[in-house]
Amino acid sequence: MINRKQIYSLIFVLAGTLLGCVATRPVVSHSVKSPLVISSPVTSHPDPLKQLQNSINSILSDSIFISTIASIKVVSIDSGDVLYEHESKPLMNPASNIKLITSAAALSILDTNYQYKTSVFVNDTIKESGVIPSIYLKGYGDPNLTTSDLDSLAFTVRQLGITAINNIIVDDSFFDDNYWGVGWTWDDESDADAPYINALSVNKNCIRINIIANSNDISISIEPNTDFVTVLNKAKIVLDSIHIPLKIRRLALSNANTIIIDGDIYRYSRITKRIPLRRPEFYAGTLFKESLRHTGISVSGDVVSGVVSNEMHEITRHYQSITKVVENMNKQSDNLSAENTLKVLGALNNCIPGSAKSGVFIEKRFLSDLGMDTTKLSIVDGSGVSRYNLLSADQLVQFLMAMSKQPRLFRKFYNSLSVAGIDGTIADRMSNYPACRQSEGKNWNSQWCELFIWICSNPRWRNAGICNDNAEFYFFNFRLLSSTG
């Protein structure tokens, strides 16, 4: 395959030949024909580094940056040379790029083969009658647990000969009881991207509401279908104009997971929305109770809270690989994956119950081992939702450069990032550029800011004009947008 550099060379030769034919006339004598002489203008290839610098400078001259702050750093991995730098020292809110640090620390400290676990325990050995007083469901921080996983656990319980259970006891004691991140804003409490943090999580601690407006009535369904949630529909079908915008919300200031649907909806409309739920451990317990019943097991009691003791017997378990968790954390920018992982770090390397504070302590020790000065940055959560997180572009590039020199970790870390034009949060980025499908990155955006870290990995594309030394580079861009957008 002809690479871009060869294409450029080919275009240059053809253009030079045509110009020579037009501009030069052969000299002919009466007796001897002179050979055809073709001249070509001498041109020089543009300096790729200058092109890069000029392109960024041109972007920064846009009027949007009059009321914004930009922080940029471009570095060659091979040489360590700074190819471009603009205001890279100030501390700024890194948002979801904190997940890069959380995922790297997890791969390093928990190990690349670590498995998140969800276990089922019983008090005594299973009797011949198959009747047991209680069954325990204990979570160890798996952020990717689903209803199907609980179905599998319930099926195994039935296969072990259990036919009747009284209570379902849920144990979320592996984490502390702080369901919320430090510095999270109160109005995010009903946002599916800010779910309650819990050691026993399921379905991202959310439920999906599906609304279909037919000709005369409104059909509402929930996924998964469970008694844990109550839905009250007050919405109205309208034919011409919306007077009251449709709202789907969970009742605030109450532990009840009651969802209210009110406002106007057009006929034949379809709307779906994910809603985070309170008391996620009871959500998981209720789904497990319903799964047990679906297998034919009689469950007569309630879902209650408790703690597994050392004398109890583990009868089955579900595992989730750290690779899948880290990929979901970085590709999809999943906040629960990051927050649960941070607390797992704290629990396994400091003390149980795991907390965000103990997890951050472990993360900072990891960054110190990479050679970073952790006294000059602020990290308070695992996902970057908090406004109290503060890092500079320079520090993020320093971290990424250090990670690139960790052969045991870097490949899995690198593979967990989104691929431009392919997947994750940058699936729709760079689709019209050569970097599409050849660059990995991490981004986050909101009403207030947009951040983007970019790792260019394709040598052929690098040769085409991004780096003149054939080196990979990291690029970090922070834009703090004005309140007017």
C-alpha positions as CSV (number, residue, x, y, z in Angstrom):
1,M,0.0,0.0,0.0
2,I,1.3,3.4,-0.9
3,N,1.7,5.5,2.2
4,R,0.9,9.2,2.4
5,K,4.5,10.3,2.0
6,Q,4.8,8.3,-1.2
7,I,1.5,9.9,-2.4
8,Y,2.9,13.3,-1.7
9,S,6.1,12.4,-3.7
10,L,4.1,11.1,-6.6
11,I,2.0,14.3,-6.8
12,F,5.1,16.4,-6.7
13,V,6.7,14.6,-9.7
14,L,3.6,14.8,-11.9
15,A,3.1,18.5,-11.1
16,G,6.7,19.3,-11.9
17,T,6.6,17.5,-15.3
18,L,3.5,19.3,-16.4
19,L,4.9,22.7,-15.4
20,G,8.1,21.9,-17.3
21,C,6.2,21.1,-20.5
22,V,4.3,24.3,-20.4
23,A,7.1,26.7,-19.4
24,T,10.0,25.4,-21.5
25,R,10.2,25.2,-25.3
26,P,12.8,22.9,-26.9
27,V,15.6,24.6,-28.9
28,V,15.9,23.2,-32.4
29,S,18.7,23.8,-35.1
30,H,18.3,23.3,-38.8
31,S,20.6,20.3,-38.8
32,V,20.5,18.8,-35.3
33,K,17.5,18.3,-33.0
34,S,18.2,19.2,-29.4
35,P,16.9,16.8,-26.7
36,L,13.8,17.7,-24.8
37,V,14.6,19.7,-21.7
38,I,12.2,19.8,-18.9
39,S,12.7,21.9,-15.8
40,S,10.9,21.6,-12.5
41,P,10.5,24.3,-9.9
42,V,12.4,23.5,-6.7
43,T,10.1,23.2,-3.7
44,S,10.7,22.3,-0.1
45,H,8.4,20.1,2.0
46,P,6.7,22.1,4.8
47,D,7.9,21.5,8.3
48,P,5.3,19.2,10.0
49,L,6.2,20.5,13.4
50,K,5.6,24.1,12.3
51,Q,2.4,23.0,10.7
52,L,1.2,21.5,14.0
53,Q,2.2,24.6,16.0
54,N,0.6,27.0,13.5
55,S,-2.6,24.9,13.4
56,I,-3.0,25.0,17.2
57,N,-2.1,28.7,17.2
58,S,-4.8,29.3,14.6
59,I,-7.4,27.5,16.7
60,L,-6.4,29.5,19.8
61,S,-6.9,32.7,17.9
62,D,-10.6,32.0,17.6
63,S,-12.9,34.4,19.5
64,I,-14.3,31.7,21.7
65,F,-11.0,31.8,23.6
66,I,-11.4,35.4,24.6
67,S,-13.4,34.2,27.6
68,T,-11.9,30.7,28.0
69,I,-8.8,29.1,29.2
70,A,-6.8,26.6,27.1
71,S,-4.1,24.3,28.4
72,I,-2.2,22.2,25.9
73,K,0.9,20.1,25.8
74,V,2.3,17.9,23.0
75,V,5.3,15.6,23.7
76,S,7.3,13.1,21.8
77,I,7.5,9.8,23.7
78,D,10.8,8.7,22.0
79,S,12.8,11.9,22.6
80,G,10.8,13.5,25.4
81,D,10.9,16.8,23.3
82,V,8.0,19.2,23.9
83,L,6.5,19.8,20.5
84,Y,4.0,22.3,21.6
85,E,3.0,23.9,24.9
86,H,0.5,26.5,25.9
87,E,-0.4,27.3,29.5
88,S,0.3,23.8,30.6
89,K,1.1,24.5,34.3
90,P,-2.1,25.9,35.8
91,L,-4.2,23.5,37.8
92,M,-7.6,22.8,36.2
93,N,-10.5,20.4,36.7
94,P,-9.6,17.3,34.7
95,A,-13.1,15.8,34.8
96,S,-13.3,12.3,33.5
97,N,-9.6,12.2,32.7
98,I,-9.2,11.2,36.4
99,K,-10.4,7.8,35.2
100,L,-7.0,7.3,33.4
101,I,-5.3,7.5,36.8
102,T,-7.9,5.3,38.5
103,S,-7.7,2.6,35.8
104,A,-3.9,2.7,35.7
105,A,-3.6,2.4,39.5
106,A,-6.1,-0.5,39.5
107,L,-4.1,-2.4,36.8
108,S,-0.9,-1.9,38.7
109,I,-2.0,-2.5,42.3
110,L,-4.9,-5.0,41.9
111,D,-3.0,-6.6,39.1
112,T,-4.1,-7.2,35.5
113,N,-5.7,-10.6,36.4
114,Y,-7.8,-9.3,39.3
115,Q,-11.5,-10.5,39.4
116,Y,-14.3,-8.5,41.0
117,K,-16.6,-10.9,42.9
118,T,-20.2,-11.2,43.9
119,S,-20.9,-14.2,46.3
120,V,-23.8,-16.1,47.7
121,F,-23.5,-17.5,51.3
122,V,-25.5,-19.7,53.6
123,N,-25.4,-20.3,57.4
124,D,-25.3,-24.1,57.4
125,T,-24.8,-26.9,55.0
126,I,-27.8,-27.4,52.7
127,K,-30.2,-30.0,54.3
128,E,-31.8,-32.8,52.4
129,S,-35.2,-31.0,52.5
130,G,-33.7,-28.0,50.6
131,V,-35.2,-25.5,53.1
132,I,-32.8,-22.9,54.5
133,P,-33.7,-19.9,56.8
134,S,-31.7,-17.3,54.9
135,I,-29.4,-16.7,52.0
136,Y,-26.8,-14.0,51.8
137,L,-25.8,-11.9,48.7
138,K,-22.5,-10.1,49.2
139,G,-21.0,-7.6,46.9
140,Y,-17.3,-6.9,46.5
141,G,-17.6,-3.8,44.3
142,D,-18.4,-5.3,40.8
143,P,-19.7,-2.3,38.9
144,N,-20.7,-4.4,35.9
145,L,-23.1,-6.8,37.6
146,T,-26.4,-7.3,35.7
147,T,-29.8,-8.9,36.1
148,S,-28.6,-11.8,34.0
149,D,-25.6,-12.4,36.3
150,L,-28.1,-12.6,39.2
151,D,-30.2,-15.0,37.2
152,S,-27.1,-17.2,36.8
153,L,-26.4,-17.2,40.5
154,A,-30.0,-18.1,41.3
155,F,-29.9,-21.0,38.8
156,T,-26.9,-22.4,40.5
157,V,-28.6,-22.1,43.9
158,R,-31.5,-24.1,42.6
159,Q,-29.1,-26.7,41.1
160,L,-27.6,-27.2,44.6
161,G,-30.9,-28.5,45.8
162,I,-32.3,-25.4,47.6
163,T,-36.1,-25.2,47.3
164,A,-37.3,-22.8,49.9
165,I,-35.7,-19.7,51.6
166,N,-37.1,-17.2,54.2
167,N,-35.1,-14.0,54.0
168,I,-32.7,-12.6,51.4
169,I,-29.9,-10.8,53.3
170,V,-27.7,-8.3,51.4
171,D,-24.2,-7.4,52.5
172,D,-22.6,-4.3,51.2
173,S,-20.1,-3.9,54.0
174,F,-17.1,-4.1,51.7
175,F,-17.5,-0.4,51.2
176,D,-18.2,2.4,53.6
177,D,-21.8,3.8,53.7
178,N,-20.9,7.1,51.8
179,Y,-23.1,6.7,48.7
180,W,-22.0,10.0,47.2
181,G,-18.7,11.5,46.0
182,V,-16.9,14.4,47.7
183,G,-17.7,17.6,45.9
184,W,-20.5,16.2,43.8
185,T,-23.3,18.7,43.0
186,W,-26.7,18.0,44.6
187,D,-28.6,18.4,41.4
188,D,-26.7,15.4,39.8
189,E,-28.5,13.2,42.3
190,S,-31.1,12.2,39.8
191,D,-28.6,11.8,36.9
192,A,-27.9,8.3,35.7
193,D,-24.2,9.3,35.2
194,A,-24.0,9.9,39.0
195,P,-25.4,6.7,40.5
196,Y,-25.2,5.8,44.1
197,I,-21.9,4.1,44.9
198,N,-22.2,0.7,46.6
199,A,-20.3,-2.6,47.0
200,L,-23.4,-4.4,45.9
201,S,-24.3,-2.7,42.6
202,V,-26.4,-4.0,39.7
203,N,-27.4,-2.6,36.3
204,K,-25.3,0.5,37.1
205,N,-27.8,1.1,40.0
206,C,-30.3,2.4,37.4
207,I,-33.5,1.4,35.9
208,R,-34.7,2.1,32.3
209,I,-38.1,3.7,31.7
210,N,-39.7,3.2,28.3
211,I,-42.6,5.3,27.3
212,I,-44.8,4.8,24.2
213,A,-47.6,7.2,23.4
214,N,-50.2,5.4,21.2
215,S,-53.3,7.0,19.6
216,N,-55.2,7.3,22.9
217,D,-53.1,5.9,25.7
218,I,-49.6,5.8,27.1
219,S,-47.8,2.5,27.6
220,I,-45.0,2.4,30.2
221,S,-42.5,-0.4,30.9
222,I,-39.4,-0.7,33.0
223,E,-36.2,-2.6,32.5
224,P,-35.7,-4.8,34.4
225,N,-39.3,-5.5,35.3
226,T,-39.2,-5.4,39.2
227,D,-41.4,-4.6,42.2
228,F,-38.5,-2.5,43.6
229,V,-39.8,0.6,41.6
230,T,-43.1,2.3,41.6
231,V,-44.1,4.3,38.5
232,L,-46.8,7.0,38.6
233,N,-47.9,8.3,35.2
234,K,-49.4,11.8,35.0
235,A,-48.4,12.5,31.4
236,K,-50.9,13.6,28.7
237,I,-51.0,13.0,25.0
238,V,-51.2,16.2,22.9
239,L,-51.8,16.6,19.2
240,D,-50.4,20.0,18.3
241,S,-48.1,21.7,20.8
242,I,-46.3,20.9,24.0
243,H,-47.3,23.2,26.9
244,I,-45.7,21.3,29.7
245,P,-42.4,19.6,28.8
246,L,-42.3,15.9,29.7
247,K,-40.3,15.1,32.9
248,I,-39.3,11.7,34.2
249,R,-38.0,12.0,37.7
250,R,-37.5,10.1,40.9
251,L,-39.1,11.5,44.0
252,A,-36.5,13.6,45.9
253,L,-35.9,13.7,49.7
254,S,-37.3,10.2,50.1
255,N,-35.8,6.7,50.2
256,A,-38.8,5.4,48.2
257,N,-37.9,4.6,44.6
258,T,-41.0,6.2,43.1
259,I,-40.7,7.6,39.6
260,I,-43.1,10.3,38.4
261,I,-43.8,10.9,34.7
262,D,-45.7,14.1,34.0
263,G,-46.0,16.7,31.3
264,D,-47.1,16.5,27.6
265,I,-46.1,14.0,25.0
266,Y,-46.8,13.8,21.3
267,R,-48.9,11.0,20.0
268,Y,-46.9,8.1,18.6
269,S,-43.8,9.3,20.5
270,R,-41.2,6.9,22.0
271,I,-39.0,8.0,24.9
272,T,-36.6,6.1,27.1
273,K,-34.5,7.3,30.0
274,R,-32.3,5.7,32.7
275,I,-33.0,6.7,36.3
276,P,-30.6,6.1,39.2
277,L,-32.1,4.3,42.3
278,R,-31.6,4.8,46.0
279,R,-30.5,1.9,48.2
280,P,-28.9,-0.1,45.4
281,E,-28.1,-3.0,47.7
282,F,-31.8,-3.6,48.2
283,Y,-32.3,-3.2,44.5
284,A,-29.8,-6.0,43.9
285,G,-31.4,-8.1,46.7
286,T,-34.9,-7.6,45.2
287,L,-33.8,-8.7,41.8
288,F,-32.0,-11.7,43.2
289,K,-35.2,-12.6,45.1
290,E,-37.2,-12.4,41.9
291,S,-34.6,-14.5,40.1
292,L,-34.8,-17.2,42.7
293,R,-38.5,-17.3,42.4
294,H,-38.2,-17.6,38.6
295,T,-36.2,-20.8,39.1
296,G,-38.9,-22.3,41.3
297,I,-37.5,-21.6,44.7
298,S,-40.0,-20.4,47.3
299,V,-38.9,-17.1,49.0
300,S,-41.3,-16.2,51.8
301,G,-39.4,-13.4,53.6
302,D,-38.1,-10.0,52.9
303,V,-34.8,-8.4,51.7
304,V,-32.9,-7.2,54.7
305,S,-29.4,-5.9,55.5
306,G,-26.8,-8.0,57.2
307,V,-23.2,-9.1,57.3
308,V,-21.6,-12.4,56.3
309,S,-19.7,-14.0,59.1
310,N,-16.5,-16.1,58.9
311,E,-18.5,-19.2,59.8
312,M,-20.7,-19.0,56.7
313,H,-20.3,-21.1,53.6
314,E,-19.9,-19.6,50.1
315,I,-22.0,-21.7,47.7
316,T,-21.5,-19.8,44.4
317,R,-20.0,-16.7,43.0
318,H,-19.8,-14.5,39.9
319,Y,-16.5,-13.0,38.6
320,Q,-15.9,-9.9,36.5
321,S,-12.5,-9.4,35.0
322,I,-10.6,-6.1,35.7
323,T,-10.0,-5.8,31.9
324,K,-13.8,-5.5,31.2
325,V,-14.2,-3.0,34.1
326,V,-11.3,-0.8,33.0
327,E,-12.4,-0.9,29.3
328,N,-15.9,0.2,30.4
329,M,-14.4,2.9,32.6
330,N,-12.3,4.4,29.9
331,K,-14.2,3.7,26.6
332,Q,-17.6,4.5,28.0
333,S,-16.4,6.9,30.7
334,D,-18.5,4.9,33.2
335,N,-18.5,6.7,36.5
336,L,-19.6,3.8,38.7
337,S,-16.8,1.6,37.4
338,A,-14.3,4.3,38.5
339,E,-15.9,5.0,41.9
340,N,-16.3,1.3,42.8
341,T,-12.7,0.6,41.6
342,L,-11.4,3.4,43.8
343,K,-13.0,1.9,46.9
344,V,-11.8,-1.6,46.0
345,L,-8.3,-0.2,45.9
346,G,-8.8,1.3,49.4
347,A,-10.4,-1.9,50.8
348,L,-7.8,-4.3,49.5
349,N,-4.7,-2.2,50.1
350,N,-5.6,-0.2,53.2
351,C,-8.6,-1.4,55.2
352,I,-12.2,-2.6,54.9
353,P,-14.6,-1.0,54.4
354,G,-13.1,0.6,51.4
355,S,-13.6,4.4,51.0
356,A,-12.8,7.0,48.4
357,K,-10.3,8.6,50.8
358,S,-8.4,5.4,51.3
359,G,-8.5,4.7,47.6
360,V,-7.1,8.1,46.8
361,F,-4.3,7.5,49.3
362,I,-3.3,4.4,47.3
363,E,-3.6,6.2,44.0
364,K,-1.3,9.0,45.2
365,R,1.3,6.4,46.4
366,F,1.1,4.9,42.9
367,L,1.7,8.3,41.3
368,S,4.6,8.9,43.6
369,D,6.2,5.7,42.5
370,L,5.8,7.0,38.9
371,G,7.9,10.0,39.9
372,M,5.1,12.5,40.3
373,D,4.8,15.1,43.1
374,T,1.4,14.5,44.5
375,T,1.6,17.5,46.8
376,K,0.9,19.7,43.8
377,L,-2.3,18.1,42.6
378,S,-5.8,17.3,44.1
379,I,-7.7,14.0,43.6
380,V,-10.8,13.3,45.7
381,D,-12.8,10.8,43.6
382,G,-12.3,8.1,41.0
383,S,-14.4,9.4,38.1
384,G,-13.7,13.1,38.0
385,V,-17.3,14.2,38.7
386,S,-16.1,16.3,41.7
387,R,-15.0,19.9,41.1
388,Y,-12.4,19.5,43.8
389,N,-10.1,17.5,41.5
390,L,-7.2,19.6,40.2
391,L,-4.5,18.6,37.7
392,S,-2.5,20.4,35.0
393,A,-1.9,19.4,31.4
394,D,1.7,19.1,32.3
395,Q,1.0,16.6,35.1
396,L,-1.3,14.5,32.9
397,V,1.3,14.3,30.2
398,Q,3.9,13.4,32.8
399,F,1.6,10.6,34.0
400,L,1.0,9.3,30.5
401,M,4.7,9.4,29.7
402,A,5.4,7.4,32.8
403,M,2.7,4.8,31.9
404,S,4.2,4.3,28.5
405,K,7.4,3.0,30.2
406,Q,5.5,0.3,32.1
407,P,5.6,-2.7,29.7
408,R,3.5,-4.9,32.0
409,L,0.7,-2.4,32.2
410,F,0.7,-0.2,29.2
411,R,-0.8,-2.5,26.6
412,K,-3.9,-3.2,28.7
413,F,-4.2,0.4,29.7
414,Y,-3.8,1.6,26.1
415,N,-6.3,-1.0,24.8
416,S,-8.9,0.3,27.3
417,L,-9.0,3.7,25.6
418,S,-11.6,4.8,23.0
419,V,-10.6,4.5,19.3
420,A,-11.4,7.6,17.3
421,G,-14.3,6.9,14.9
422,I,-14.8,3.4,16.2
423,D,-16.0,3.2,19.8
424,G,-16.6,4.8,23.2
425,T,-16.9,8.5,23.8
426,I,-14.9,9.5,20.7
427,A,-16.7,7.2,18.3
428,D,-17.9,10.3,16.4
429,R,-14.5,12.2,16.6
430,M,-12.0,12.6,13.7
431,S,-14.2,10.7,11.3
432,N,-13.0,13.0,8.4
433,Y,-9.3,12.9,9.4
434,P,-6.5,10.5,8.8
435,A,-6.3,10.0,12.6
436,C,-9.7,8.2,12.5
437,R,-9.3,4.5,13.6
438,Q,-5.6,5.2,14.4
439,S,-5.8,7.3,17.6
440,E,-6.8,6.4,21.1
441,G,-8.1,8.9,23.5
442,K,-10.2,10.0,26.5
443,N,-12.6,12.9,26.5
444,W,-15.2,14.5,28.7
445,N,-17.5,17.4,28.1
446,S,-20.3,19.3,29.8
447,Q,-22.0,22.7,29.7
448,W,-18.8,24.2,31.2
449,C,-15.8,22.5,29.8
450,E,-14.4,20.0,27.3
451,L,-11.3,17.9,27.8
452,F,-9.5,15.6,25.4
453,I,-6.4,13.4,25.7
454,W,-5.2,11.9,22.5
455,I,-2.6,9.2,21.8
456,C,-1.5,8.9,18.2
457,S,-0.3,5.4,17.5
458,N,0.0,4.8,13.8
459,P,3.5,5.3,12.4
460,R,2.3,5.9,8.8
461,W,0.0,8.6,9.9
462,R,2.6,10.2,12.1
463,N,4.9,10.4,9.0
464,A,2.2,12.2,7.2
465,G,2.8,15.4,9.0
466,I,2.1,15.3,12.7
467,C,5.6,14.5,14.1
468,N,8.8,14.9,12.1
469,D,10.7,12.5,14.3
470,N,8.4,9.5,13.8
471,A,7.5,9.5,17.5
472,E,4.1,9.1,19.2
473,F,2.8,12.0,21.1
474,Y,0.2,12.9,23.7
475,F,-2.1,15.8,23.4
476,F,-4.2,17.3,26.2
477,N,-6.7,20.0,25.6
478,F,-8.8,21.8,28.2
479,R,-11.4,24.3,27.4
480,L,-13.3,26.1,30.1
481,L,-16.4,27.4,28.3
482,S,-18.2,30.6,29.3
483,S,-21.6,30.3,31.0
484,T,-23.2,31.5,27.8
485,G,-21.8,28.6,25.9
